[in-house]
């Protein structure tokens, strides 16, 4: 006896039909699943590329910002250095002026001392050692030094203004 003879025909056809239905459903499902997986992997790759591109742009922007900030700090340091140099030069000029005035006053005092030791003779007071002449010379030198100091301060202010203008234009 044949084993197939014990299975009724409707069951055999039903089993074949069930297998055919399962194969008909399972095949396209596998294909659809592989297509979805491929699309998901493509989308994941695109997202990864976009993230990498955004990260590159962010790094470039950050580097550019650091370079701009460094240049700004360098310019500020340069202006600060130049300002300090001008202030030091002005202070040195002021000290030199003060020392010159003190020297002229000492020369005047020495001339007056020599004049008083020479006596009241008006003939001995005429010339470069005459106290009145020395006072006039000291006043003129003091006025000239004061004017020079004022001009130096004005030139320093003008130079500072021009530098600040140039820095402002660069930014």
Secondary structure, 3 states (H helix, E strand, C coil): CCHHHCCCHHHHHHHHHHHHHHHHHHHHHHHHHHHHHHHHHHHHHHHHHHHHHHHHHHHHHHHHHHHHHHHHHHHHHHHHHHHHHHHHHHHHHHHHHHHHHHHHHHHHHHHHHHHHHHCCCHHHHCCCCCHHHHHHHHHHHHHHHHHHHHHHHHHHHHHHHHHHHHHHHHC
